[in-house]
Amino acid sequence: MSKTIYGFTPDSFDDRYREPEYHYGTAPNAFLVSQKHRLRPGMKALLPGDGEGRNGVWLAEQGLDVTTFDPSPFGVEKAQKLAADRSVTISAHQAGVESWDWRDAQFDLVGLFFIHLPVALRQTAHANALRALKPRGIVILETFSPHQIEMRKHGAAGGPKEIDRLFTCDLLRADFAGATFPALEETEADFDGHAHHGRCGVVRMVAMKPA
Ligand SMILES: C[S@@+](CC[C@H](N)C(=O)[O-])C[C@H]1O[C@@H](n2cnc3c(N)ncnc32)[C@H](O)[C@@H]1O
């Protein structure tokens, strides 16, 4: 019996990623793109749970040195294919936040996009993400907020049903305690993807590790 992750079984991401179409599209996350002014070529970026690679590949196109990981081998394969199609290089690995070899002060940027893990796993992953940053390194994150439960009643799609997998600003302030927050808000955003669409309830964060 598979353990339930993100309201689905882990195999369900394989089922999505096995298809040739990119389930979450090939365009980068719009909030990530809006933070382009914080990026510099040569910065080292880590993308946990990067799925089919849309965000890691876009960061590589901006000249960053990109490492990604995802538990789904089909996701990793498609991320590598997307990078090759776009003539960039990423270092893509099959791993989960549980098995990733987190090391101190390695990265300038950690990008977390729609990774809705169980509470204890999420807290550990966020602590590890902060630990993996160099001084003044940043986490850029977008996930669904509890408001998404209401928005789904009005046609929005995406996100887990379990309230304890949805993020608030307070939750993120606690998980990333010690960081400063150049950006942190619960807001609504429009998505037009196959998996995420409609006006959705999200939380968006940029957290900076102290110098
Ligand atoms: C909603 S998808 C988002 C994918 C990608 N971040 C994006 O925005 O396109 C959630 C991703 O989390 C990954 N995931 C699930 N459990 C995970 C874990 N324990 N560690 C790391 N990633 C995980 C899934 O394989 C999936 O690719």
The ligand as an SDF file (V2000), in Angstrom:
LIG
                    3D

 27 29  0  0  0  0  0  0  0  0999 V2000
    2.3740   20.2970   -7.5910 C   0  0  0  0  0  0  0  0  0  0  0  0
    3.8800   19.5370   -8.0930 S   0  0  0  0  0  0  0  0  0  0  0  0
    4.8760   20.9890   -8.3960 C   0  0  0  0  0  0  0  0  0  0  0  0
    6.0420   20.6950   -9.2830 C   0  0  0  0  0  0  0  0  0  0  0  0
    6.9600   21.8930   -9.5590 C   0  0  0  0  0  0  0  0  0  0  0  0
    7.5020   22.4330   -8.3320 N   0  0  0  0  0  0  0  0  0  0  0  0
    6.2470   22.9630  -10.3440 C   0  0  0  0  0  0  0  0  0  0  0  0
    5.8940   23.9970   -9.7640 O   0  0  0  0  0  0  0  0  0  0  0  0
    6.0260   22.7560  -11.5500 O   0  0  0  0  0  0  0  0  0  0  0  0
    4.5230   18.9100   -6.5740 C   0  0  0  0  0  0  0  0  0  0  0  0
    5.8480   18.2120   -6.7290 C   0  0  0  0  0  0  0  0  0  0  0  0
    6.3040   17.7780   -5.4470 O   0  0  0  0  0  0  0  0  0  0  0  0
    6.9920   16.5800   -5.6330 C   0  0  0  0  0  0  0  0  0  0  0  0
    7.0940   15.8850   -4.3480 N   0  0  0  0  0  0  0  0  0  0  0  0
    6.1920   15.0700   -3.7410 C   0  0  0  0  0  0  0  0  0  0  0  0
    6.6880   14.5770   -2.5980 N   0  0  0  0  0  0  0  0  0  0  0  0
    7.9450   15.1150   -2.4690 C   0  0  0  0  0  0  0  0  0  0  0  0
    8.9860   14.9710   -1.5130 C   0  0  0  0  0  0  0  0  0  0  0  0
    8.8290   14.1940   -0.4480 N   0  0  0  0  0  0  0  0  0  0  0  0
   10.1560   15.6300   -1.7130 N   0  0  0  0  0  0  0  0  0  0  0  0
   10.3250   16.4290   -2.8050 C   0  0  0  0  0  0  0  0  0  0  0  0
    9.3660   16.6010   -3.7420 N   0  0  0  0  0  0  0  0  0  0  0  0
    8.1940   15.9560   -3.5840 C   0  0  0  0  0  0  0  0  0  0  0  0
    6.1600   15.8320   -6.6690 C   0  0  0  0  0  0  0  0  0  0  0  0
    6.8510   14.7700   -7.2980 O   0  0  0  0  0  0  0  0  0  0  0  0
    5.8010   16.9680   -7.5970 C   0  0  0  0  0  0  0  0  0  0  0  0
    6.7290   17.0850   -8.6520 O   0  0  0  0  0  0  0  0  0  0  0  0
  1  2  1  0
  2  3  1  0
  2 10  1  0
  3  4  1  0
  4  5  1  0
  5  6  1  0
  5  7  1  0
  7  8  2  0
  7  9  1  0
 10 11  1  0
 11 12  1  0
 11 26  1  0
 12 13  1  0
 13 14  1  0
 13 24  1  0
 14 15  1  0
 14 23  1  0
 15 16  2  0
 16 17  1  0
 17 18  1  0
 17 23  2  0
 18 19  1  0
 18 20  2  0
 20 21  1  0
 21 22  2  0
 22 23  1  0
 24 25  1  0
 24 26  1  0
 26 27  1  0
M  CHG  2   2   1   9  -1
M  END
$$$$
